[in-house]
Amino acid sequence: MTAAPASAMKDKNYNLVAVLESSLRNAWTMQTYAEDADRAGDTELAEWFRKIQHNSLKAGEQGKRMLLARLEEEDEAGS
C-alpha cells in the first residue's frame, strides 16, 4: 500500500472540507439508494437509507457552519 502524496493544499481546514464533501456526497447517494429501495418495494431498507441520509445531512450542515466560522475568523485576523 502506498501513502497518499502530500498535498500543497493541506492546512488546518483541509480535513474539515474533505469530511464536509464526503458527508454531503453520502447524503446524495443515500437518496438514490432509498429511491431504489422504494421502487423495489423494500420500505424497511428505504427508511434505513433515509436515516443514514439524515445523519449525513446533519453532519454536512454542522461542517458548513464550522467552516464558515473558521473562514470568517481567518478573514478577520487577516484584515
C-alpha positions in Angstrom: 0.0 0.0 0.0 1.5 3.4 -1.0 1.0 6.5 1.0 -1.1 9.3 -0.5 1.1 12.2 -1.7 1.3 15.2 0.5 -1.0 18.0 -0.6 0.2 21.5 -1.0 -3.4 22.5 -0.2 -3.4 20.8 3.2 -4.0 23.2 6.1 -6.0 23.2 9.3 -9.3 23.2 7.4 -8.4 20.6 4.8 -9.8 17.6 6.7 -13.0 19.6 7.6 -13.6 20.3 3.9 -12.9 16.7 2.9 -15.4 15.4 5.5 -17.9 18.0 4.6 -17.7 17.0 0.9 -17.9 13.3 1.9 -21.0 13.8 4.1 -22.9 15.7 1.5 -22.0 13.2 -1.2 -23.1 10.4 1.0 -26.4 12.1 1.7 -27.0 12.4 -2.1 -26.1 8.7 -2.5 -28.4 7.6 0.2 -31.3 9.5 -1.5 -30.6 7.4 -4.6 -30.4 4.2 -2.7 -33.7 5.0 -0.8 -35.4 5.7 -4.1 -34.1 2.4 -5.5 -35.4 0.5 -2.4 -38.8 2.3 -2.7 -39.1 1.1 -6.3 -38.3 -2.4 -5.2 -41.0 -2.2 -2.5 -38.5 -2.5 0.4 -39.7 0.2 2.8 -37.6 -1.1 5.6 -34.4 -0.6 3.6 -35.5 2.7 2.2 -36.2 4.0 5.7 -32.7 2.8 6.8 -31.1 4.7 3.9 -33.1 7.8 4.8 -31.9 7.6 8.4 -28.3 7.5 7.2 -29.0 10.3 4.8 -30.4 12.4 7.7 -27.2 11.8 9.7 -25.1 12.8 6.8 -27.1 15.9 6.1 -26.8 16.9 9.8 -23.0 16.3 9.7 -22.8 18.4 6.5 -24.7 21.3 8.0 -22.6 21.2 11.1 -19.5 21.1 8.9 -20.6 24.1 6.8 -21.2 26.2 9.9 -17.8 25.2 11.3 -16.1 26.0 8.0 -17.8 29.4 7.7 -16.9 30.4 11.2 -13.3 29.4 10.6 -13.0 31.3 7.3 -14.6 34.4 8.9 -12.1 34.1 11.7 -9.2 33.9 9.3 -10.6 36.9 7.3 -10.9 39.0 10.4 -7.4 38.0 11.5 -6.0 38.9 8.1 -7.7 42.3 7.9 
